[in-house]
């Protein structure tokens, strides 16, 4: 495996710009524009040129609407499960801001607690839909500045915008904020988790690790592959895969953003014959394991990954026993362990 130049000392936004310049037509991700398009196996391709332009467009939008922002200020977002989460993280980092992602499953107390802990004064809301009930409840309890998050079509408009420069020495960038996620709240109110560029760079740096007894780090299994991801984009595991998509050429394929992933979603993805691996929540993988026809189709994948919780024993046994004739990987992202038959 060829290790990229400056591996482990790169930012996501800067690397996106570099790839957009050197390989503008390389596909970064694909997603269905509607449930009807998904039913017909039609996906919109997003190249690195389009992604870089979208990041620049949103960065200028943030700079224009938040002229008095300071280094590290938090910008919260609650929206549909689509690629705008990642575009926002990169755009905010270009503005030296910190995107703050909330799980839509949080209750009001959790939302308010996180905003208080991060001193968040700005909330983005999706432009294309009426105000979300959660957003309305937050604003009733905590008055704050709100700005529109452009629609996906607006962000991915191919009309070129001016480049938003993000050119700072790595020695400075390594400690600067990239994103804030939060704990699950299983032991009380959720707590913010700050992620800087240095932490993100460790996902890049794993490419420099040597194999040990013929075994490599799990992430290498997804390099230069098209991977179906059913992970919520505000989750830490999803951020990992977004990072792989930039640093190690993992092309991402998404299902419909307006409905939760299901066994039928997975089957339709498999029927497109576009992906060679997948990652999903253990609950969904357990449902797939109970569907023999879908399980057989999944055997075409080189690997399937789950994270965020344990996989039931029965489901693991079904997946393992159903794929004894070929290499099939199972990885729990909590422990970064991989099992191969």
C-alpha positions as CSV (number, residue, x, y, z in Angstrom):
1,X,0.0,0.0,0.0
2,X,1.4,3.4,-1.0
3,X,1.4,5.8,1.9
4,X,0.2,9.3,0.8
5,X,2.6,12.3,1.2
6,X,2.2,14.1,4.5
7,X,0.1,11.2,5.8
8,X,-1.0,11.8,9.4
9,X,-0.4,15.5,9.1
10,X,-3.3,16.5,6.8
11,X,-6.7,18.1,7.5
12,X,-9.9,16.9,5.9
13,X,-10.8,20.3,4.3
14,X,-7.3,20.8,3.0
15,X,-7.1,17.3,1.5
16,X,-10.5,17.7,-0.1
17,X,-9.2,20.8,-1.9
18,X,-6.1,19.0,-3.0
19,X,-8.0,16.0,-4.5
20,X,-10.5,18.4,-6.1
21,X,-7.5,20.0,-7.8
22,X,-5.6,16.9,-8.8
23,X,-8.5,14.5,-9.5
24,X,-11.7,16.6,-9.8
25,X,-13.8,13.8,-11.3
26,X,-13.0,11.2,-8.7
27,X,-16.3,10.1,-7.1
28,X,-16.5,10.8,-3.4
29,X,-20.0,9.5,-2.7
30,X,-23.4,8.6,-4.2
31,X,-26.8,9.0,-2.8
32,X,-30.4,8.6,-4.1
33,X,-32.2,11.9,-4.7
34,X,-35.6,10.4,-3.8
35,X,-37.2,7.2,-2.6
36,X,-38.4,6.7,-6.3
37,X,-34.8,7.1,-7.6
38,X,-33.6,4.6,-5.0
39,X,-36.3,2.1,-6.0
40,X,-34.9,2.2,-9.6
41,X,-31.3,2.0,-8.4
42,X,-30.4,5.5,-9.4
43,X,-27.8,7.4,-7.4
44,X,-26.4,10.9,-7.8
45,X,-22.6,11.0,-8.0
46,X,-20.8,13.6,-5.9
47,X,-17.2,14.2,-7.2
48,X,-14.5,15.7,-5.2
49,X,-14.8,18.9,-7.3
50,X,-18.4,19.2,-6.3
51,X,-17.7,18.3,-2.7
52,X,-15.0,21.0,-2.4
53,X,-17.2,23.6,-4.1
54,X,-20.0,22.7,-1.6
55,X,-17.7,23.1,1.4
56,X,-16.5,26.4,0.0
57,X,-20.1,27.6,-0.6
58,X,-21.1,26.7,3.0
59,X,-18.0,28.3,4.4
60,X,-18.8,31.6,2.7
61,X,-22.4,31.3,3.9
62,X,-21.1,30.9,7.5
63,X,-18.7,33.7,7.2
64,X,-21.4,36.0,5.8
65,X,-24.1,35.2,8.3
66,X,-21.7,35.0,11.3
67,X,-19.4,38.0,10.8
68,X,-18.6,38.4,14.5
69,X,-17.7,34.7,15.2
70,X,-14.6,33.9,17.2
71,X,-12.1,31.0,16.9
72,X,-13.7,27.8,18.2
73,X,-17.3,29.1,18.5
74,X,-19.8,26.3,18.3
75,X,-22.4,26.0,15.5
76,X,-25.1,23.4,16.2
77,X,-27.0,21.5,13.6
78,X,-30.0,19.1,13.7
79,X,-31.2,17.9,10.4
80,X,-32.0,15.0,8.1
81,X,-29.5,12.1,7.9
82,X,-27.6,13.2,4.8
83,X,-24.1,14.4,3.7
84,X,-24.7,18.0,4.9
85,X,-23.4,17.0,8.3
86,X,-20.0,16.3,6.8
87,X,-20.0,19.3,4.5
88,X,-20.8,21.4,7.6
89,X,-18.0,19.9,9.6
90,X,-15.4,20.8,6.9
91,X,-16.9,24.2,6.1
92,X,-17.0,25.2,9.8
93,X,-13.4,24.1,10.3
94,X,-12.4,26.4,7.4
95,X,-14.0,29.3,9.3
96,X,-12.2,28.2,12.4
97,X,-15.5,27.3,13.9
98,X,-16.6,24.0,15.6
99,X,-19.6,22.1,14.2
100,X,-21.7,20.7,17.1
101,X,-23.8,17.6,16.1
102,X,-26.8,16.5,18.1
103,X,-28.6,13.2,17.9
104,X,-32.2,13.9,16.9
105,X,-33.1,11.2,19.5
106,X,-32.0,13.5,22.3
107,X,-34.6,14.9,24.6
108,X,-34.9,18.7,25.1
109,X,-33.0,18.6,28.4
110,X,-30.1,16.9,26.6
111,X,-30.1,19.4,23.8
112,X,-30.1,22.4,26.2
113,X,-27.4,20.8,28.4
114,X,-25.0,20.4,25.5
115,X,-25.6,23.9,24.3
116,X,-24.9,25.2,27.8
117,X,-21.8,23.2,28.2
118,X,-20.4,24.3,24.8
119,X,-21.7,27.9,25.1
120,X,-23.4,27.5,21.8
121,X,-25.2,30.6,20.5
122,X,-25.9,29.6,16.9
123,X,-28.2,27.0,15.5
124,X,-28.5,25.9,11.8
125,X,-31.8,24.6,10.6
126,X,-32.6,22.9,7.3
127,X,-33.9,25.4,4.8
128,X,-36.3,23.0,3.0
129,X,-38.6,22.0,5.8
130,X,-40.7,23.7,8.4
131,X,-39.1,24.3,11.8
132,X,-38.4,21.0,13.5
133,X,-40.3,20.4,16.7
134,X,-37.0,19.9,18.6
135,X,-35.6,23.1,17.2
136,X,-38.7,25.0,18.1
137,X,-38.6,23.7,21.7
138,X,-34.9,24.6,22.0
139,X,-35.4,28.2,20.8
140,X,-38.3,28.6,23.3
141,X,-36.0,27.7,26.2
142,X,-32.8,29.2,24.8
143,X,-33.1,32.2,22.4
144,X,-30.2,32.1,20.0
145,X,-29.2,33.1,16.5
146,X,-30.6,30.8,13.8
147,X,-29.4,30.6,10.2
148,X,-30.6,28.4,7.3
149,X,-28.7,25.3,6.2
150,X,-28.9,25.3,2.4
151,X,-30.6,22.4,0.7
152,X,-28.5,19.6,-0.7
153,X,-29.3,20.8,-4.2
154,X,-28.1,24.3,-3.3
155,X,-24.9,23.1,-1.8
156,X,-24.1,20.7,-4.6
157,X,-24.8,23.3,-7.3
158,X,-21.9,23.0,-9.8
159,X,-21.7,26.7,-10.3
160,X,-18.2,27.5,-9.0
161,X,-17.8,29.7,-5.9
162,X,-14.6,31.5,-4.8
163,X,-12.1,29.2,-3.1
164,X,-12.3,29.6,0.7
165,X,-8.6,29.5,1.8
166,X,-7.7,27.1,4.5
167,X,-3.9,27.4,4.6
168,X,-2.4,27.1,8.1
169,X,0.7,25.3,9.3
170,X,0.0,21.8,10.6
171,X,1.7,22.7,13.9
172,X,-1.2,25.2,14.4
173,X,-4.0,23.1,12.9
174,X,-3.3,20.0,15.0
175,X,-4.7,21.7,18.1
176,X,-7.6,23.6,16.4
177,X,-11.2,22.4,16.6
178,X,-12.8,20.3,14.0
179,X,-16.0,19.0,15.5
180,X,-18.0,18.4,18.7
181,X,-19.9,15.2,19.2
182,X,-21.4,13.9,22.5
183,X,-21.7,10.9,24.7
184,X,-24.8,8.7,24.7
185,X,-26.1,10.0,27.9
186,X,-26.6,6.5,29.3
187,X,-25.1,7.6,32.7
188,X,-26.7,11.0,32.8
189,X,-26.9,14.0,30.5
190,X,-24.8,13.7,27.4
191,X,-21.4,15.3,27.6
192,X,-19.6,17.1,24.7
193,X,-16.6,15.4,23.1
194,X,-14.3,17.8,21.4
195,X,-12.5,16.5,18.3
196,X,-9.5,18.5,16.9
197,X,-7.7,18.1,13.6
198,X,-4.9,16.2,15.4
199,X,-7.3,13.4,16.5
200,X,-8.8,13.2,13.0
201,X,-5.3,12.8,11.6
202,X,-4.8,9.6,13.5
203,X,-7.4,8.0,11.2
204,X,-5.1,9.0,8.4
205,X,-1.9,7.9,10.1
206,X,-3.1,4.3,10.5
207,X,-2.2,3.9,6.9
208,X,1.5,4.0,8.0
209,X,1.1,1.0,10.4
210,X,2.9,-2.1,9.2
211,X,1.2,-5.5,9.0
212,X,1.7,-7.8,11.9
213,X,1.8,-11.5,11.1
214,X,0.0,-10.9,7.9
215,X,-2.8,-8.9,9.6
216,X,-3.5,-5.3,8.9
217,X,-5.6,-2.6,10.6
218,X,-9.3,-3.0,9.9
219,X,-9.7,0.2,8.0
220,X,-7.4,-1.0,5.2
221,X,-10.1,-3.4,4.2
222,X,-12.2,-0.4,3.0
223,X,-9.5,1.4,1.0
224,X,-10.3,1.9,-2.6
225,X,-13.7,0.2,-2.2
226,X,-17.3,1.3,-2.5
227,X,-18.9,0.9,0.9
228,X,-22.6,1.1,1.8
229,X,-23.0,3.0,5.1
230,X,-26.2,2.9,7.1
231,X,-24.7,4.9,10.0
232,X,-26.3,8.1,11.2
233,X,-24.0,11.0,10.0
234,X,-23.9,12.6,13.5
235,X,-22.4,9.5,15.0
236,X,-18.6,9.0,15.6
237,X,-18.5,5.8,13.5
238,X,-20.0,7.7,10.6
239,X,-17.3,10.4,11.0
240,X,-14.7,7.7,10.8
241,X,-16.1,6.5,7.4
242,X,-16.4,10.1,6.1
243,X,-12.7,10.4,7.0
244,X,-11.8,7.2,5.2
245,X,-13.6,8.6,2.1
246,X,-11.1,11.4,2.0
247,X,-7.9,9.9,3.3
248,X,-8.0,6.4,1.8
249,X,-10.3,6.6,-1.2
250,X,-13.3,4.8,0.3
251,X,-16.2,5.7,-1.9
252,X,-19.4,6.0,0.2
253,X,-22.9,4.9,-0.9
254,X,-25.9,6.1,1.1
255,X,-29.6,5.0,1.2
256,X,-32.6,7.4,1.4
257,X,-32.2,10.1,4.0
258,X,-35.9,10.4,4.7
259,X,-36.4,6.9,6.1
260,X,-34.4,4.7,8.5
261,X,-32.4,1.9,7.0
262,X,-34.1,-1.5,6.9
263,X,-33.5,-5.0,5.6
264,X,-35.2,-4.0,2.3
265,X,-32.8,-1.0,2.0
266,X,-29.8,-3.3,2.4
267,X,-31.2,-5.7,-0.1
268,X,-31.8,-3.0,-2.7
269,X,-28.3,-1.8,-2.2
270,X,-27.0,-5.3,-2.7
271,X,-29.1,-5.6,-5.9
272,X,-27.3,-2.6,-7.4
273,X,-24.0,-4.6,-7.4
274,X,-22.2,-1.3,-6.7
275,X,-20.8,-1.9,-3.2
276,X,-18.2,-4.4,-2.0
277,X,-18.6,-3.9,1.7
278,X,-21.1,-2.4,4.2
279,X,-21.3,-0.9,7.7
280,X,-24.4,-0.7,9.8
281,X,-25.8,-0.8,13.3
282,X,-25.9,-4.2,15.0
283,X,-29.7,-4.2,15.2
284,X,-30.0,-3.9,11.4
285,X,-27.3,-6.5,10.8
286,X,-29.2,-8.9,13.2
287,X,-32.3,-8.4,11.1
288,X,-30.4,-9.1,7.9
289,X,-29.0,-12.3,9.4
290,X,-32.5,-13.6,9.8
291,X,-33.3,-13.1,6.1
292,X,-31.7,-16.0,4.2
293,X,-32.1,-14.5,0.7
294,X,-30.5,-11.2,1.8
295,X,-27.8,-13.0,3.7
296,X,-26.8,-14.9,0.5
297,X,-26.6,-11.7,-1.4
298,X,-24.5,-10.1,1.3
299,X,-21.9,-13.0,0.9
300,X,-20.7,-11.1,-2.2
301,X,-19.4,-8.4,0.1
302,X,-15.8,-8.6,1.2
303,X,-16.7,-7.4,4.7
304,X,-19.5,-6.2,6.9
305,X,-18.9,-4.0,9.9
306,X,-21.1,-3.1,12.9
307,X,-20.7,-0.7,15.7
308,X,-22.3,1.1,18.6
309,X,-23.3,-2.0,20.5
310,X,-23.0,-5.8,20.6
311,X,-24.3,-8.2,17.9
312,X,-26.6,-10.9,19.3
313,X,-24.9,-14.4,19.4
314,X,-27.5,-15.9,17.1
315,X,-27.1,-13.3,14.5
316,X,-23.3,-13.7,14.6
317,X,-23.6,-17.4,14.2
318,X,-25.9,-17.0,11.2
319,X,-23.6,-14.6,9.5
320,X,-20.5,-16.8,10.2
321,X,-22.1,-20.1,9.2
322,X,-23.6,-18.7,6.1
323,X,-20.3,-17.6,4.7
324,X,-17.8,-20.4,5.5
325,X,-16.8,-20.8,1.9
326,X,-15.2,-17.4,1.5
327,X,-13.5,-14.6,3.4
328,X,-16.0,-12.6,5.4
329,X,-15.1,-10.0,8.0
330,X,-17.0,-8.9,11.1
331,X,-15.8,-5.9,12.9
332,X,-17.1,-4.3,16.1
333,X,-16.2,-0.6,15.9
334,X,-16.2,-0.3,19.7
335,X,-13.2,-2.6,19.9
336,X,-11.8,-2.2,16.4
337,X,-11.5,-6.0,16.2
338,X,-12.0,-8.0,13.1
339,X,-12.9,-11.7,12.7
340,X,-12.3,-13.6,9.5
341,X,-13.6,-17.0,8.6
